[in-house]
Amino acid sequence: MKKQPIIIVSILIIILSCFTGYVFWKKYEIHIANETLLKEESPRIEKYLKYNYNNIENVTFTKADFTGMGTPYIEGYVNGDKDLYFTTSIYNDHFEKNVGMPIEMYEWAKYPVDKTVTEIQQQENSKKQ
């Protein structure tokens, strides 16, 4: 009769180990997805900010994640000043122009209406030709 408690404890340890491994694997997959998102979209965000706004010398990215509804977003700040933060939402395939920032940064706008990254790229390509 002493073997039964040992078997039950062994089965519980195996189940707990599998569950823990699954949780760590999922966290790793999310980390990789966030890093990939940041790597792909950060050049587009930087291009958008520098093209549409004055006084932006450098862009620092701090976080890439997904909202509870699954929408990817990236956070960061400009010119080494954490008070000049921004949050971008990415809809469809790539970042185009959804940016939240302090009012101070909106005052730096070069144009009445911001150009999307696609419009900026089209303009750059037409200048090359």
Chimera marker file (.cmm) of the C-alpha trace (Angstrom):
<marker_set name="trace">
<marker id="1" x="0.000" y="0.000" z="0.000" r="1" g="1" b="0" radius="0.5"/>
<marker id="2" x="2.961" y="2.336" z="0.383" r="1" g="1" b="0" radius="0.5"/>
<marker id="3" x="3.521" y="2.416" z="-3.387" r="1" g="1" b="0" radius="0.5"/>
<marker id="4" x="0.224" y="4.190" z="-4.135" r="1" g="1" b="0" radius="0.5"/>
<marker id="5" x="1.125" y="7.562" z="-2.468" r="1" g="1" b="0" radius="0.5"/>
<marker id="6" x="4.547" y="7.498" z="-4.156" r="1" g="1" b="0" radius="0.5"/>
<marker id="7" x="2.932" y="6.971" z="-7.582" r="1" g="1" b="0" radius="0.5"/>
<marker id="8" x="0.406" y="9.776" z="-6.983" r="1" g="1" b="0" radius="0.5"/>
<marker id="9" x="3.117" y="12.205" z="-5.871" r="1" g="1" b="0" radius="0.5"/>
<marker id="10" x="5.269" y="11.219" z="-8.860" r="1" g="1" b="0" radius="0.5"/>
<marker id="11" x="2.383" y="11.834" z="-11.278" r="1" g="1" b="0" radius="0.5"/>
<marker id="12" x="1.689" y="15.243" z="-9.669" r="1" g="1" b="0" radius="0.5"/>
<marker id="13" x="5.359" y="16.213" z="-9.971" r="1" g="1" b="0" radius="0.5"/>
<marker id="14" x="5.385" y="15.218" z="-13.662" r="1" g="1" b="0" radius="0.5"/>
<marker id="15" x="2.190" y="17.189" z="-14.369" r="1" g="1" b="0" radius="0.5"/>
<marker id="16" x="3.510" y="20.241" z="-12.508" r="1" g="1" b="0" radius="0.5"/>
<marker id="17" x="6.824" y="20.047" z="-14.385" r="1" g="1" b="0" radius="0.5"/>
<marker id="18" x="5.055" y="19.861" z="-17.751" r="1" g="1" b="0" radius="0.5"/>
<marker id="19" x="2.822" y="22.816" z="-16.874" r="1" g="1" b="0" radius="0.5"/>
<marker id="20" x="5.792" y="24.905" z="-15.713" r="1" g="1" b="0" radius="0.5"/>
<marker id="21" x="7.690" y="24.081" z="-18.894" r="1" g="1" b="0" radius="0.5"/>
<marker id="22" x="4.670" y="25.088" z="-20.991" r="1" g="1" b="0" radius="0.5"/>
<marker id="23" x="4.369" y="28.447" z="-19.184" r="1" g="1" b="0" radius="0.5"/>
<marker id="24" x="8.053" y="29.235" z="-19.696" r="1" g="1" b="0" radius="0.5"/>
<marker id="25" x="7.835" y="28.233" z="-23.377" r="1" g="1" b="0" radius="0.5"/>
<marker id="26" x="4.843" y="30.546" z="-23.949" r="1" g="1" b="0" radius="0.5"/>
<marker id="27" x="6.662" y="33.441" z="-22.254" r="1" g="1" b="0" radius="0.5"/>
<marker id="28" x="9.668" y="32.793" z="-24.501" r="1" g="1" b="0" radius="0.5"/>
<marker id="29" x="7.459" y="32.790" z="-27.620" r="1" g="1" b="0" radius="0.5"/>
<marker id="30" x="5.918" y="36.131" z="-26.574" r="1" g="1" b="0" radius="0.5"/>
<marker id="31" x="9.385" y="37.570" z="-25.942" r="1" g="1" b="0" radius="0.5"/>
<marker id="32" x="10.546" y="36.508" z="-29.425" r="1" g="1" b="0" radius="0.5"/>
<marker id="33" x="7.381" y="37.956" z="-31.015" r="1" g="1" b="0" radius="0.5"/>
<marker id="34" x="7.955" y="41.288" z="-29.225" r="1" g="1" b="0" radius="0.5"/>
<marker id="35" x="11.606" y="41.431" z="-30.289" r="1" g="1" b="0" radius="0.5"/>
<marker id="36" x="10.683" y="40.649" z="-33.900" r="1" g="1" b="0" radius="0.5"/>
<marker id="37" x="7.987" y="43.327" z="-33.850" r="1" g="1" b="0" radius="0.5"/>
<marker id="38" x="10.414" y="45.913" z="-32.498" r="1" g="1" b="0" radius="0.5"/>
<marker id="39" x="13.112" y="44.988" z="-35.013" r="1" g="1" b="0" radius="0.5"/>
<marker id="40" x="10.735" y="45.230" z="-37.979" r="1" g="1" b="0" radius="0.5"/>
<marker id="41" x="8.783" y="48.328" z="-36.997" r="1" g="1" b="0" radius="0.5"/>
<marker id="42" x="11.310" y="50.572" z="-35.212" r="1" g="1" b="0" radius="0.5"/>
<marker id="43" x="12.879" y="51.900" z="-38.459" r="1" g="1" b="0" radius="0.5"/>
<marker id="44" x="9.406" y="52.800" z="-39.762" r="1" g="1" b="0" radius="0.5"/>
<marker id="45" x="8.466" y="54.594" z="-36.542" r="1" g="1" b="0" radius="0.5"/>
<marker id="46" x="11.740" y="56.506" z="-36.460" r="1" g="1" b="0" radius="0.5"/>
<marker id="47" x="11.324" y="57.551" z="-40.105" r="1" g="1" b="0" radius="0.5"/>
<marker id="48" x="7.767" y="58.739" z="-39.408" r="1" g="1" b="0" radius="0.5"/>
<marker id="49" x="8.735" y="60.798" z="-36.357" r="1" g="1" b="0" radius="0.5"/>
<marker id="50" x="11.786" y="62.433" z="-37.929" r="1" g="1" b="0" radius="0.5"/>
<marker id="51" x="9.957" y="63.230" z="-41.155" r="1" g="1" b="0" radius="0.5"/>
<marker id="52" x="6.781" y="64.704" z="-39.607" r="1" g="1" b="0" radius="0.5"/>
<marker id="53" x="8.191" y="66.499" z="-36.544" r="1" g="1" b="0" radius="0.5"/>
<marker id="54" x="10.931" y="69.047" z="-35.885" r="1" g="1" b="0" radius="0.5"/>
<marker id="55" x="13.452" y="68.815" z="-33.038" r="1" g="1" b="0" radius="0.5"/>
<marker id="56" x="13.703" y="65.002" z="-33.067" r="1" g="1" b="0" radius="0.5"/>
<marker id="57" x="17.350" y="64.002" z="-32.978" r="1" g="1" b="0" radius="0.5"/>
<marker id="58" x="17.137" y="60.411" z="-31.766" r="1" g="1" b="0" radius="0.5"/>
<marker id="59" x="14.487" y="57.851" z="-30.896" r="1" g="1" b="0" radius="0.5"/>
<marker id="60" x="14.759" y="55.303" z="-28.088" r="1" g="1" b="0" radius="0.5"/>
<marker id="61" x="12.427" y="52.300" z="-27.998" r="1" g="1" b="0" radius="0.5"/>
<marker id="62" x="11.563" y="50.880" z="-24.585" r="1" g="1" b="0" radius="0.5"/>
<marker id="63" x="8.808" y="48.324" z="-25.010" r="1" g="1" b="0" radius="0.5"/>
<marker id="64" x="7.021" y="46.224" z="-27.593" r="1" g="1" b="0" radius="0.5"/>
<marker id="65" x="3.956" y="44.289" z="-26.559" r="1" g="1" b="0" radius="0.5"/>
<marker id="66" x="0.377" y="43.367" z="-27.418" r="1" g="1" b="0" radius="0.5"/>
<marker id="67" x="-2.796" y="44.803" z="-25.894" r="1" g="1" b="0" radius="0.5"/>
<marker id="68" x="-5.357" y="42.508" z="-24.346" r="1" g="1" b="0" radius="0.5"/>
<marker id="69" x="-7.222" y="42.613" z="-27.661" r="1" g="1" b="0" radius="0.5"/>
<marker id="70" x="-4.095" y="41.524" z="-29.547" r="1" g="1" b="0" radius="0.5"/>
<marker id="71" x="-3.127" y="44.874" z="-31.098" r="1" g="1" b="0" radius="0.5"/>
<marker id="72" x="0.652" y="45.308" z="-31.176" r="1" g="1" b="0" radius="0.5"/>
<marker id="73" x="2.122" y="48.509" z="-29.799" r="1" g="1" b="0" radius="0.5"/>
<marker id="74" x="5.561" y="50.021" z="-29.272" r="1" g="1" b="0" radius="0.5"/>
<marker id="75" x="6.586" y="52.584" z="-26.673" r="1" g="1" b="0" radius="0.5"/>
<marker id="76" x="9.609" y="54.844" z="-26.482" r="1" g="1" b="0" radius="0.5"/>
<marker id="77" x="10.860" y="58.405" z="-26.109" r="1" g="1" b="0" radius="0.5"/>
<marker id="78" x="12.805" y="60.971" z="-28.126" r="1" g="1" b="0" radius="0.5"/>
<marker id="79" x="15.971" y="63.012" z="-27.585" r="1" g="1" b="0" radius="0.5"/>
<marker id="80" x="16.902" y="61.065" z="-24.447" r="1" g="1" b="0" radius="0.5"/>
<marker id="81" x="14.036" y="62.719" z="-22.517" r="1" g="1" b="0" radius="0.5"/>
<marker id="82" x="11.613" y="60.231" z="-20.969" r="1" g="1" b="0" radius="0.5"/>
<marker id="83" x="9.026" y="63.031" z="-20.631" r="1" g="1" b="0" radius="0.5"/>
<marker id="84" x="8.877" y="63.101" z="-24.446" r="1" g="1" b="0" radius="0.5"/>
<marker id="85" x="7.391" y="59.614" z="-24.644" r="1" g="1" b="0" radius="0.5"/>
<marker id="86" x="5.308" y="58.111" z="-27.426" r="1" g="1" b="0" radius="0.5"/>
<marker id="87" x="3.117" y="55.079" z="-27.946" r="1" g="1" b="0" radius="0.5"/>
<marker id="88" x="2.410" y="53.668" z="-31.387" r="1" g="1" b="0" radius="0.5"/>
<marker id="89" x="-0.300" y="51.213" z="-32.335" r="1" g="1" b="0" radius="0.5"/>
<marker id="90" x="0.224" y="48.906" z="-35.264" r="1" g="1" b="0" radius="0.5"/>
<marker id="91" x="-2.805" y="47.964" z="-37.310" r="1" g="1" b="0" radius="0.5"/>
<marker id="92" x="-2.797" y="45.719" z="-40.377" r="1" g="1" b="0" radius="0.5"/>
<marker id="93" x="0.712" y="44.611" z="-41.362" r="1" g="1" b="0" radius="0.5"/>
<marker id="94" x="2.952" y="47.552" z="-40.446" r="1" g="1" b="0" radius="0.5"/>
<marker id="95" x="3.092" y="50.836" z="-38.578" r="1" g="1" b="0" radius="0.5"/>
<marker id="96" x="1.732" y="53.745" z="-40.612" r="1" g="1" b="0" radius="0.5"/>
<marker id="97" x="0.810" y="56.719" z="-38.410" r="1" g="1" b="0" radius="0.5"/>
<marker id="98" x="-0.930" y="55.995" z="-35.099" r="1" g="1" b="0" radius="0.5"/>
<marker id="99" x="1.115" y="57.809" z="-32.436" r="1" g="1" b="0" radius="0.5"/>
<marker id="100" x="0.183" y="59.102" z="-29.013" r="1" g="1" b="0" radius="0.5"/>
<marker id="101" x="2.515" y="61.707" z="-27.517" r="1" g="1" b="0" radius="0.5"/>
<marker id="102" x="2.562" y="64.746" z="-25.204" r="1" g="1" b="0" radius="0.5"/>
<marker id="103" x="1.041" y="67.985" z="-26.501" r="1" g="1" b="0" radius="0.5"/>
<marker id="104" x="4.517" y="69.541" z="-26.557" r="1" g="1" b="0" radius="0.5"/>
<marker id="105" x="5.552" y="67.133" z="-29.298" r="1" g="1" b="0" radius="0.5"/>
<marker id="106" x="2.429" y="67.801" z="-31.380" r="1" g="1" b="0" radius="0.5"/>
<marker id="107" x="3.524" y="71.435" z="-31.452" r="1" g="1" b="0" radius="0.5"/>
<marker id="108" x="6.677" y="70.321" z="-33.304" r="1" g="1" b="0" radius="0.5"/>
<marker id="109" x="4.623" y="69.173" z="-36.313" r="1" g="1" b="0" radius="0.5"/>
<marker id="110" x="6.055" y="70.186" z="-39.681" r="1" g="1" b="0" radius="0.5"/>
<marker id="111" x="2.790" y="69.684" z="-41.585" r="1" g="1" b="0" radius="0.5"/>
<marker id="112" x="-0.924" y="70.223" z="-40.846" r="1" g="1" b="0" radius="0.5"/>
<marker id="113" x="-1.533" y="66.520" z="-41.541" r="1" g="1" b="0" radius="0.5"/>
<marker id="114" x="1.119" y="63.873" z="-40.898" r="1" g="1" b="0" radius="0.5"/>
<marker id="115" x="2.222" y="61.737" z="-43.813" r="1" g="1" b="0" radius="0.5"/>
<marker id="116" x="2.093" y="57.973" z="-43.408" r="1" g="1" b="0" radius="0.5"/>
<marker id="117" x="5.243" y="55.894" z="-43.692" r="1" g="1" b="0" radius="0.5"/>
<marker id="118" x="4.056" y="54.575" z="-47.056" r="1" g="1" b="0" radius="0.5"/>
<marker id="119" x="3.597" y="58.136" z="-48.370" r="1" g="1" b="0" radius="0.5"/>
<marker id="120" x="7.074" y="59.065" z="-47.107" r="1" g="1" b="0" radius="0.5"/>
<marker id="121" x="8.608" y="56.044" z="-48.829" r="1" g="1" b="0" radius="0.5"/>
<marker id="122" x="6.775" y="56.803" z="-52.090" r="1" g="1" b="0" radius="0.5"/>
<marker id="123" x="8.036" y="60.388" z="-51.969" r="1" g="1" b="0" radius="0.5"/>
<marker id="124" x="11.617" y="59.205" z="-51.338" r="1" g="1" b="0" radius="0.5"/>
<marker id="125" x="11.387" y="56.701" z="-54.208" r="1" g="1" b="0" radius="0.5"/>
<marker id="126" x="10.088" y="59.343" z="-56.627" r="1" g="1" b="0" radius="0.5"/>
<marker id="127" x="13.019" y="61.623" z="-55.728" r="1" g="1" b="0" radius="0.5"/>
<marker id="128" x="15.500" y="58.835" z="-56.521" r="1" g="1" b="0" radius="0.5"/>
<marker id="129" x="14.115" y="58.367" z="-60.030" r="1" g="1" b="0" radius="0.5"/>
<link id1="1" id2="2" r="1" g="1" b="0" radius="0.2"/>
<link id1="2" id2="3" r="1" g="1" b="0" radius="0.2"/>
<link id1="3" id2="4" r="1" g="1" b="0" radius="0.2"/>
<link id1="4" id2="5" r="1" g="1" b="0" radius="0.2"/>
<link id1="5" id2="6" r="1" g="1" b="0" radius="0.2"/>
<link id1="6" id2="7" r="1" g="1" b="0" radius="0.2"/>
<link id1="7" id2="8" r="1" g="1" b="0" radius="0.2"/>
<link id1="8" id2="9" r="1" g="1" b="0" radius="0.2"/>
<link id1="9" id2="10" r="1" g="1" b="0" radius="0.2"/>
<link id1="10" id2="11" r="1" g="1" b="0" radius="0.2"/>
<link id1="11" id2="12" r="1" g="1" b="0" radius="0.2"/>
<link id1="12" id2="13" r="1" g="1" b="0" radius="0.2"/>
<link id1="13" id2="14" r="1" g="1" b="0" radius="0.2"/>
<link id1="14" id2="15" r="1" g="1" b="0" radius="0.2"/>
<link id1="15" id2="16" r="1" g="1" b="0" radius="0.2"/>
<link id1="16" id2="17" r="1" g="1" b="0" radius="0.2"/>
<link id1="17" id2="18" r="1" g="1" b="0" radius="0.2"/>
<link id1="18" id2="19" r="1" g="1" b="0" radius="0.2"/>
<link id1="19" id2="20" r="1" g="1" b="0" radius="0.2"/>
<link id1="20" id2="21" r="1" g="1" b="0" radius="0.2"/>
<link id1="21" id2="22" r="1" g="1" b="0" radius="0.2"/>
<link id1="22" id2="23" r="1" g="1" b="0" radius="0.2"/>
<link id1="23" id2="24" r="1" g="1" b="0" radius="0.2"/>
<link id1="24" id2="25" r="1" g="1" b="0" radius="0.2"/>
<link id1="25" id2="26" r="1" g="1" b="0" radius="0.2"/>
<link id1="26" id2="27" r="1" g="1" b="0" radius="0.2"/>
<link id1="27" id2="28" r="1" g="1" b="0" radius="0.2"/>
<link id1="28" id2="29" r="1" g="1" b="0" radius="0.2"/>
<link id1="29" id2="30" r="1" g="1" b="0" radius="0.2"/>
<link id1="30" id2="31" r="1" g="1" b="0" radius="0.2"/>
<link id1="31" id2="32" r="1" g="1" b="0" radius="0.2"/>
<link id1="32" id2="33" r="1" g="1" b="0" radius="0.2"/>
<link id1="33" id2="34" r="1" g="1" b="0" radius="0.2"/>
<link id1="34" id2="35" r="1" g="1" b="0" radius="0.2"/>
<link id1="35" id2="36" r="1" g="1" b="0" radius="0.2"/>
<link id1="36" id2="37" r="1" g="1" b="0" radius="0.2"/>
<link id1="37" id2="38" r="1" g="1" b="0" radius="0.2"/>
<link id1="38" id2="39" r="1" g="1" b="0" radius="0.2"/>
<link id1="39" id2="40" r="1" g="1" b="0" radius="0.2"/>
<link id1="40" id2="41" r="1" g="1" b="0" radius="0.2"/>
<link id1="41" id2="42" r="1" g="1" b="0" radius="0.2"/>
<link id1="42" id2="43" r="1" g="1" b="0" radius="0.2"/>
<link id1="43" id2="44" r="1" g="1" b="0" radius="0.2"/>
<link id1="44" id2="45" r="1" g="1" b="0" radius="0.2"/>
<link id1="45" id2="46" r="1" g="1" b="0" radius="0.2"/>
<link id1="46" id2="47" r="1" g="1" b="0" radius="0.2"/>
<link id1="47" id2="48" r="1" g="1" b="0" radius="0.2"/>
<link id1="48" id2="49" r="1" g="1" b="0" radius="0.2"/>
<link id1="49" id2="50" r="1" g="1" b="0" radius="0.2"/>
<link id1="50" id2="51" r="1" g="1" b="0" radius="0.2"/>
<link id1="51" id2="52" r="1" g="1" b="0" radius="0.2"/>
<link id1="52" id2="53" r="1" g="1" b="0" radius="0.2"/>
<link id1="53" id2="54" r="1" g="1" b="0" radius="0.2"/>
<link id1="54" id2="55" r="1" g="1" b="0" radius="0.2"/>
<link id1="55" id2="56" r="1" g="1" b="0" radius="0.2"/>
<link id1="56" id2="57" r="1" g="1" b="0" radius="0.2"/>
<link id1="57" id2="58" r="1" g="1" b="0" radius="0.2"/>
<link id1="58" id2="59" r="1" g="1" b="0" radius="0.2"/>
<link id1="59" id2="60" r="1" g="1" b="0" radius="0.2"/>
<link id1="60" id2="61" r="1" g="1" b="0" radius="0.2"/>
<link id1="61" id2="62" r="1" g="1" b="0" radius="0.2"/>
<link id1="62" id2="63" r="1" g="1" b="0" radius="0.2"/>
<link id1="63" id2="64" r="1" g="1" b="0" radius="0.2"/>
<link id1="64" id2="65" r="1" g="1" b="0" radius="0.2"/>
<link id1="65" id2="66" r="1" g="1" b="0" radius="0.2"/>
<link id1="66" id2="67" r="1" g="1" b="0" radius="0.2"/>
<link id1="67" id2="68" r="1" g="1" b="0" radius="0.2"/>
<link id1="68" id2="69" r="1" g="1" b="0" radius="0.2"/>
<link id1="69" id2="70" r="1" g="1" b="0" radius="0.2"/>
<link id1="70" id2="71" r="1" g="1" b="0" radius="0.2"/>
<link id1="71" id2="72" r="1" g="1" b="0" radius="0.2"/>
<link id1="72" id2="73" r="1" g="1" b="0" radius="0.2"/>
<link id1="73" id2="74" r="1" g="1" b="0" radius="0.2"/>
<link id1="74" id2="75" r="1" g="1" b="0" radius="0.2"/>
<link id1="75" id2="76" r="1" g="1" b="0" radius="0.2"/>
<link id1="76" id2="77" r="1" g="1" b="0" radius="0.2"/>
<link id1="77" id2="78" r="1" g="1" b="0" radius="0.2"/>
<link id1="78" id2="79" r="1" g="1" b="0" radius="0.2"/>
<link id1="79" id2="80" r="1" g="1" b="0" radius="0.2"/>
<link id1="80" id2="81" r="1" g="1" b="0" radius="0.2"/>
<link id1="81" id2="82" r="1" g="1" b="0" radius="0.2"/>
<link id1="82" id2="83" r="1" g="1" b="0" radius="0.2"/>
<link id1="83" id2="84" r="1" g="1" b="0" radius="0.2"/>
<link id1="84" id2="85" r="1" g="1" b="0" radius="0.2"/>
<link id1="85" id2="86" r="1" g="1" b="0" radius="0.2"/>
<link id1="86" id2="87" r="1" g="1" b="0" radius="0.2"/>
<link id1="87" id2="88" r="1" g="1" b="0" radius="0.2"/>
<link id1="88" id2="89" r="1" g="1" b="0" radius="0.2"/>
<link id1="89" id2="90" r="1" g="1" b="0" radius="0.2"/>
<link id1="90" id2="91" r="1" g="1" b="0" radius="0.2"/>
<link id1="91" id2="92" r="1" g="1" b="0" radius="0.2"/>
<link id1="92" id2="93" r="1" g="1" b="0" radius="0.2"/>
<link id1="93" id2="94" r="1" g="1" b="0" radius="0.2"/>
<link id1="94" id2="95" r="1" g="1" b="0" radius="0.2"/>
<link id1="95" id2="96" r="1" g="1" b="0" radius="0.2"/>
<link id1="96" id2="97" r="1" g="1" b="0" radius="0.2"/>
<link id1="97" id2="98" r="1" g="1" b="0" radius="0.2"/>
<link id1="98" id2="99" r="1" g="1" b="0" radius="0.2"/>
<link id1="99" id2="100" r="1" g="1" b="0" radius="0.2"/>
<link id1="100" id2="101" r="1" g="1" b="0" radius="0.2"/>
<link id1="101" id2="102" r="1" g="1" b="0" radius="0.2"/>
<link id1="102" id2="103" r="1" g="1" b="0" radius="0.2"/>
<link id1="103" id2="104" r="1" g="1" b="0" radius="0.2"/>
<link id1="104" id2="105" r="1" g="1" b="0" radius="0.2"/>
<link id1="105" id2="106" r="1" g="1" b="0" radius="0.2"/>
<link id1="106" id2="107" r="1" g="1" b="0" radius="0.2"/>
<link id1="107" id2="108" r="1" g="1" b="0" radius="0.2"/>
<link id1="108" id2="109" r="1" g="1" b="0" radius="0.2"/>
<link id1="109" id2="110" r="1" g="1" b="0" radius="0.2"/>
<link id1="110" id2="111" r="1" g="1" b="0" radius="0.2"/>
<link id1="111" id2="112" r="1" g="1" b="0" radius="0.2"/>
<link id1="112" id2="113" r="1" g="1" b="0" radius="0.2"/>
<link id1="113" id2="114" r="1" g="1" b="0" radius="0.2"/>
<link id1="114" id2="115" r="1" g="1" b="0" radius="0.2"/>
<link id1="115" id2="116" r="1" g="1" b="0" radius="0.2"/>
<link id1="116" id2="117" r="1" g="1" b="0" radius="0.2"/>
<link id1="117" id2="118" r="1" g="1" b="0" radius="0.2"/>
<link id1="118" id2="119" r="1" g="1" b="0" radius="0.2"/>
<link id1="119" id2="120" r="1" g="1" b="0" radius="0.2"/>
<link id1="120" id2="121" r="1" g="1" b="0" radius="0.2"/>
<link id1="121" id2="122" r="1" g="1" b="0" radius="0.2"/>
<link id1="122" id2="123" r="1" g="1" b="0" radius="0.2"/>
<link id1="123" id2="124" r="1" g="1" b="0" radius="0.2"/>
<link id1="124" id2="125" r="1" g="1" b="0" radius="0.2"/>
<link id1="125" id2="126" r="1" g="1" b="0" radius="0.2"/>
<link id1="126" id2="127" r="1" g="1" b="0" radius="0.2"/>
<link id1="127" id2="128" r="1" g="1" b="0" radius="0.2"/>
<link id1="128" id2="129" r="1" g="1" b="0" radius="0.2"/>
</marker_set>
